[in-house]
């Protein structure tokens, strides 16, 4: 084993300090992602045209659907790496990142090759105005080329998190997003390249991040992967990895479809409603990524405990992560509501959009509170690789969302926001109901 990799050791004691040591760096890493969305929205919003802001929001949703459908490259890598660490299997830790990188390049290349039919289908389905679609398609045509780099970054970040190297993950993620923000301001605000400049900034930042990320991986591996091709492409391991990725992909597709449906219904209400909802969702994203830090702690500590077959450590990881997640979720909702009006005014100068966004601020502010358990259990289920159960719970929550929207459709955008809150709450509820049975099956015949 190369000395640059940490020696595999039994799962460490799960304490509040240990949870925070993982969660806090990832909070800082994650929070820069929605801040990037706010910078992009602000740069475009200052141009004073709701059409342009709506187009960037629409394009961002399309890429959320495309890219997050492949977030299994990060999620599965976290769980599998953490479990290999807990099981003291250094060879498998190396093989996990090799498999993830191969899949990342294949998936990214496929999206680039299929960009024309994807673009046509996506913008036809979203139902926005012709003026918005024309600008959004320009954004898409540039940003799609970042797909391979985005997926490589997923794999690298997942591998680092799985080994509890969250500070390294923080540095990489923040660097990508800071470069993106700087390039967005330069290309959009200074050079006046509009939505094309925003898309170009995103693609260049992801590419630079992928290059640096691969350098970091190779450094941690002593300059080489150090694992035989036969191990990387072991049939049983590949089948398990593909099955996990399939379940996460279906789960994520259902989740992103829910967000895309939300955006589409806003688009039906007009460009002003679409732009207002986009601003609120960007603010929701800032808060949500705070919660995702504690989900990350549950992923790593829970996955390591599963690998070590340590039920006590697993249950404690879940309990402590839940305490911090609920506390942050409750406080975040309160701060969101109080600071929301000022944030809205900063993001856009369009008065009609400001008024519309303030009208629905209370619903957006409730999102962290209603969705806190969804974030927590996503982390638990990913770390334990309970992906089939997670997939089923998400599909059921999505069906509940559609049913709630149908029942409330007569209330317009208000009904849409209420249905979205139901969606978030049911995601956590259904996983909570499945949790006890999954614990019993995973740790059968293992002492508590």
C-alpha angles and dihedrals in degrees: 000000000000115000092227091071118076113254113253110252136174114283108284121240109282108235138156088257091053092050092050093045088062100033102047098057090047091049089057090044095048097042092063089063097066088036085060088055090051092049090050092046091047094049091050093037092058088063084074099229119119087200093065095045090048090050093054090046090050093047091048091053091051090053091045087058095044099042099036090050083069097044086110084087088071100032099049090044091056094051097042093046093048091049092049088051092051091047092051091240107145094169091058091048088059093044092052094062092044091054091045093052093049090051091045094056093044093049094044093049091050092055092050091051092048097043098117099055090040092053093047094048095043098053094041090056096046093066099212124150120283091248092054093044093053093056094041091054090056089054091049095050091061104035096050090074089069093066098101091047092047091053093047087054090051091054095046094047092047092052093049093048091048089060092045090248089140096146090059089047089050093054093049096046095045091048091053093049096044090051088049093051093048093048091046092054091045098046098037106031103028104029095031097227093145120198092349088059091050091052093046091051090053094049095048093048093051091049093051090047092052092052093050092043093055090049090053092049093051091048091052089049094051095254097307139056091241095203128112120251089236090060094047091050096037106152098226093046092047092050091051092046093048092048091051092046092048092054093046091047092054090045092049093045089056091048096048091042086058090054091043090050089051090052093045092053088050089051090054087058091058140267094290094054090045092051093046093050090048091055092049091048090052088054090047087054092056091055095039093058090058088060091046089065090066090045086056090054090052090048096053101036093039093047092048090050091051090051090050092045089234110149094178092056091046095053092045091050090054094046097049093043089051093052093054095041094053092047092051094043093054094046092044092056091054094048091045092056094046097045098035099093093055092047091051092052091050094050099050138023094197105110095203091055091047092053093047093049094050090053092063099033094107092060093048090048091057092056097087091050096047093042102045096100091048090059093045096050092043086061093045094049093045094050091049090042091234086151099146091057091044090051093051093048092051094049090050091049091050091052089051090051093053091047091049091049091050091052092047099036091109089067094063118210091354090059090047092055093047090051089050091054089052089052092054094047094048093051089064096036096055093048091048089055091050095045102084094052092047091052091051093051095044096049099034111153090005116123115247 
